[in-house]
Amino acid sequence: MAVEKRQTVTKWKIAKLKDHPRQAEMFDHVDDAELEALAENLEKHGLRDAIEITPDGTVIAGHQRVRAAKRLNWTEINVIVRHDLAAEGPEAIERHFVETNFVRRQLSPLARAKCIRRLMGLEEGKEVRRFGFTKKEELKNRIAKRMTLSLRSVNRYLLLLATPVAIQAAFDKGAISLVTAGKVALLSKTVQAEVARRIGAGEKPAAVIGEHATGGSAANDTGRSFGRLLSSLRREIPRVRGQRDRINASRLQRAEASIREAVDVLTEFVSGQRQKTS
């Protein structure tokens, strides 16, 4: 039997509340100036929206308000205990945690990207990289509609997370655009590593990426590589289709990472082409 959603506001001791386990991973704290402004607002107007928590005191909506309340030395705060979400299980709690923060907070673009990827994983209970092409496209469409984003934006955010940390950091600081970060994701892993190394050494991100992701020689090299890849696929796929049982299991295991990377790259090409023609 479904548990009735309870929205009764009660008071809890702040000392008994705890952060959601993914809070630090998914969402940065607001800076001191913003936290101070929030504390001043609480002091002047009080808490307008109660904190949402699970029955064990885990905060799922309102982490920053709790921090501001602590700054004011409050000992108690109004909460809504979400028994309904607890009854549905940990994934329902986490989904609400991610979606609520996505909508309510002024998230950094990188945090928004992490939210999108995590919501996709929660939809199927596994990591996004394990989804097949069709399943991934269905999920991206659903997430785009739910978060009021375009499918193109969702694709670009996911491409961002396929780049090295240095590229993600440059994007988060506003040094490069989301489109530029996406271009890096389409480069080979070797080139991505070189771009990340140079940025880490202090070179300007846009200039370094421009050398590899745009321009005549880079574009020509990419075109030639793509042509060779297509020729190889056309020649070899008919020979190996349906022959998996004839390939040594240990050899398949060693090749798994390369196969997954090939699937990801080809998926990005197909997805990008579909966006252009839609």
C-alpha positions as CSV (number, residue, x, y, z in Angstrom):
1,M,0.0,0.0,0.0
2,A,1.3,3.4,-0.9
3,V,2.4,5.7,1.9
4,E,0.5,9.0,2.0
5,K,2.7,12.0,1.4
6,R,3.1,13.8,4.7
7,Q,3.8,17.5,4.5
8,T,3.5,18.4,8.2
9,V,6.0,20.9,9.4
10,T,7.7,20.1,12.6
11,K,10.8,21.3,14.5
12,W,14.0,19.4,14.6
13,K,17.3,19.9,16.5
14,I,19.8,21.2,13.9
15,A,22.5,19.1,15.6
16,K,20.6,15.9,14.6
17,L,20.6,16.8,10.9
18,K,23.2,15.4,8.4
19,D,24.1,16.1,4.8
20,H,23.0,13.8,2.1
21,P,25.9,11.4,1.2
22,R,26.2,12.9,-2.3
23,Q,26.0,16.5,-1.3
24,A,29.7,17.2,-1.4
25,E,30.2,15.3,-4.6
26,M,27.3,16.9,-6.5
27,F,27.0,20.4,-5.2
28,D,29.5,23.0,-4.0
29,H,28.7,25.1,-1.0
30,V,27.7,28.7,-1.7
31,D,30.6,31.1,-1.0
32,D,30.8,33.1,2.3
33,A,29.3,36.2,0.9
34,E,26.2,34.4,-0.4
35,L,25.9,32.4,2.8
36,E,26.1,35.6,4.9
37,A,23.3,37.1,2.7
38,L,21.2,34.0,3.2
39,A,21.8,34.2,7.0
40,E,20.8,37.9,7.0
41,N,17.6,37.0,5.1
42,L,16.8,34.2,7.6
43,E,17.3,36.6,10.5
44,K,15.1,39.3,9.0
45,H,12.3,37.2,7.5
46,G,12.6,33.8,9.1
47,L,12.6,30.4,7.3
48,R,10.0,30.6,4.6
49,D,10.4,27.1,3.2
50,A,10.9,24.2,5.6
51,I,13.9,21.9,5.2
52,E,13.1,18.5,3.7
53,I,14.6,15.5,5.4
54,T,14.3,11.8,5.6
55,P,13.2,10.1,8.9
56,D,16.8,9.6,9.9
57,G,17.6,13.3,9.6
58,T,19.3,13.3,6.2
59,V,18.8,16.7,4.5
60,I,17.5,16.3,0.9
61,A,16.5,19.9,0.3
62,G,17.9,22.9,2.2
63,H,21.5,22.2,2.9
64,Q,22.5,25.9,2.5
65,R,19.6,27.1,4.7
66,V,20.8,24.7,7.4
67,R,24.3,26.2,7.1
68,A,22.9,29.7,7.4
69,A,20.9,28.8,10.4
70,K,24.0,27.4,12.1
71,R,25.7,30.7,11.4
72,L,22.9,32.4,13.3
73,N,23.4,29.9,16.2
74,W,19.9,28.5,15.8
75,T,19.4,25.2,17.6
76,E,16.1,24.2,15.9
77,I,14.7,24.5,12.4
78,N,11.4,23.7,10.7
79,V,11.5,20.5,8.7
80,I,9.2,18.3,6.6
81,V,10.0,14.6,7.2
82,R,9.6,12.8,3.8
83,H,8.2,9.5,4.9
84,D,6.8,9.0,1.4
85,L,10.2,9.1,-0.2
86,A,11.7,6.9,2.4
87,A,9.0,4.3,1.7
88,E,9.9,4.4,-2.0
89,G,13.6,3.7,-1.3
90,P,17.1,5.3,-1.6
91,E,16.8,6.0,-5.3
92,A,13.6,8.0,-4.9
93,I,15.2,10.0,-2.2
94,E,18.3,10.7,-4.3
95,R,16.3,11.6,-7.4
96,H,14.3,14.2,-5.4
97,F,17.6,15.4,-3.9
98,V,19.2,16.0,-7.3
99,E,16.1,17.4,-9.0
100,T,15.3,19.8,-6.2
101,N,18.8,21.2,-6.1
102,F,18.9,21.4,-9.9
103,V,15.7,23.6,-9.9
104,R,16.2,25.7,-6.8
105,R,19.9,26.5,-6.8
106,Q,22.0,28.7,-9.0
107,L,24.3,25.8,-9.9
108,S,27.5,26.0,-11.7
109,P,27.4,24.6,-15.2
110,L,29.6,21.7,-14.1
111,A,27.2,20.8,-11.3
112,R,24.3,20.9,-13.7
113,A,26.2,18.4,-16.0
114,K,26.7,16.1,-13.0
115,C,23.0,16.3,-12.1
116,I,22.0,15.3,-15.6
117,R,24.4,12.3,-15.7
118,R,23.3,11.2,-12.2
119,L,19.6,11.4,-13.1
120,M,20.2,9.3,-16.1
121,G,21.9,6.7,-14.0
122,L,19.1,6.7,-11.4
123,E,16.5,6.0,-14.2
124,E,18.0,2.6,-14.8
125,G,20.0,1.9,-11.7
126,K,23.3,1.7,-13.5
127,E,26.1,3.8,-14.8
128,V,25.4,5.8,-18.0
129,R,28.4,4.4,-19.9
130,R,26.7,1.0,-19.8
131,F,23.6,2.2,-21.7
132,G,23.1,1.2,-25.3
133,F,22.6,3.9,-27.9
134,T,18.8,3.7,-28.1
135,K,18.3,3.5,-24.3
136,K,20.7,6.5,-23.8
137,E,18.8,8.6,-26.3
138,E,15.5,7.8,-24.7
139,L,16.8,8.7,-21.3
140,K,18.4,12.0,-22.5
141,N,15.0,13.0,-24.1
142,R,13.2,12.3,-20.8
143,I,15.7,14.2,-18.7
144,A,15.7,17.1,-21.1
145,K,12.0,17.5,-20.8
146,R,12.0,17.0,-17.1
147,M,14.7,19.7,-16.5
148,T,13.3,22.0,-19.2
149,L,16.5,21.8,-21.3
150,S,17.0,21.2,-25.0
151,L,18.3,17.8,-26.0
152,R,21.3,19.6,-27.5
153,S,22.2,21.1,-24.1
154,V,21.9,17.7,-22.4
155,N,24.2,16.2,-25.0
156,R,26.7,19.0,-24.6
157,Y,26.7,18.7,-20.8
158,L,27.3,15.0,-21.1
159,L,30.2,15.5,-23.5
160,L,31.7,17.9,-21.0
161,L,32.0,15.2,-18.5
162,A,33.9,13.0,-21.0
163,T,36.7,15.5,-21.0
164,P,39.8,15.6,-18.6
165,V,39.4,17.5,-15.3
166,A,41.5,20.4,-16.6
167,I,38.9,21.0,-19.4
168,Q,36.0,20.8,-17.0
169,A,37.7,23.2,-14.7
170,A,38.4,25.7,-17.5
171,F,34.7,25.5,-18.5
172,D,33.5,26.0,-15.0
173,K,35.7,29.1,-14.7
174,G,34.2,30.5,-17.9
175,A,37.5,30.2,-19.8
176,I,35.9,28.1,-22.5
177,S,32.3,27.6,-23.7
178,L,30.2,24.5,-23.5
179,V,30.5,24.1,-27.2
180,T,34.3,24.3,-27.1
181,A,34.4,21.7,-24.3
182,G,32.3,19.4,-26.4
183,K,34.8,19.7,-29.2
184,V,37.5,18.4,-26.9
185,A,35.4,15.4,-26.0
186,L,35.5,14.4,-29.7
187,L,39.3,14.4,-29.9
188,S,41.3,11.2,-29.2
189,K,42.2,10.4,-25.7
190,T,45.9,11.1,-26.4
191,V,45.1,14.6,-27.8
192,Q,42.8,15.3,-24.9
193,A,45.6,14.4,-22.4
194,E,48.0,16.7,-24.2
195,V,45.5,19.6,-24.2
196,A,44.9,19.1,-20.5
197,R,48.6,19.0,-19.8
198,R,49.2,22.3,-21.5
199,I,46.3,24.0,-19.8
200,G,47.5,22.6,-16.5
201,A,50.9,24.2,-17.3
202,G,49.3,27.6,-17.6
203,E,48.6,28.0,-21.3
204,K,45.3,29.7,-22.2
205,P,42.6,27.0,-22.7
206,A,40.9,28.6,-25.7
207,A,44.1,28.9,-27.6
208,V,45.3,25.4,-26.8
209,I,42.0,23.8,-27.8
210,G,41.8,25.9,-30.9
211,E,45.0,24.3,-32.2
212,H,43.5,20.9,-32.0
213,A,39.8,21.2,-32.3
214,T,39.6,23.7,-35.2
215,G,41.7,24.9,-38.1
216,G,42.8,23.4,-41.4
217,S,45.4,20.8,-40.5
218,A,43.6,19.5,-37.4
219,A,40.3,19.2,-39.3
220,N,42.0,17.5,-42.2
221,D,43.7,15.0,-39.9
222,T,40.4,14.3,-38.2
223,G,38.7,13.8,-41.6
224,R,41.3,11.3,-42.7
225,S,41.1,9.4,-39.5
226,F,37.3,9.2,-39.7
227,G,37.6,7.9,-43.3
228,R,40.0,5.2,-42.3
229,L,37.7,4.2,-39.4
230,L,34.7,3.9,-41.7
231,S,36.7,1.8,-44.2
232,S,37.8,-0.5,-41.5
233,L,34.3,-0.8,-40.1
234,R,32.8,-1.6,-43.5
235,R,35.4,-4.2,-44.1
236,E,35.6,-6.0,-40.7
237,I,32.1,-5.8,-39.2
238,P,30.6,-8.4,-41.6
239,R,33.4,-10.7,-40.7
240,V,32.9,-10.6,-36.9
241,R,29.2,-10.1,-36.7
242,G,27.6,-13.0,-34.8
243,Q,31.1,-14.5,-34.1
244,R,31.5,-13.5,-30.5
245,D,31.8,-17.1,-29.2
246,R,34.8,-17.7,-31.5
247,I,36.8,-14.9,-29.8
248,N,38.9,-15.8,-26.8
249,A,37.2,-14.5,-23.6
250,S,40.4,-13.0,-22.2
251,R,41.1,-11.2,-25.4
252,L,37.6,-9.7,-25.3
253,Q,38.2,-8.7,-21.7
254,R,41.4,-6.9,-22.6
255,A,39.6,-5.1,-25.5
256,E,36.6,-4.0,-23.5
257,A,37.9,-0.5,-22.7
258,S,38.7,0.1,-26.4
259,I,35.4,-1.2,-27.5
260,R,33.5,1.0,-25.1
261,E,35.5,4.0,-26.2
262,A,34.7,3.2,-29.9
263,V,31.0,2.9,-29.0
264,D,31.0,6.3,-27.2
265,V,32.8,8.0,-30.1
266,L,30.5,6.6,-32.8
267,T,27.4,7.4,-30.6
268,E,28.6,11.0,-30.3
269,F,28.9,11.3,-34.1
270,V,25.4,9.8,-34.7
271,S,23.9,11.9,-32.0
272,G,25.5,15.1,-33.3
273,Q,24.3,14.3,-36.9
274,R,20.7,13.7,-35.7
275,Q,20.7,17.1,-34.0
276,K,21.9,18.9,-37.1
277,T,19.1,17.3,-39.2
278,S,16.3,17.6,-36.6
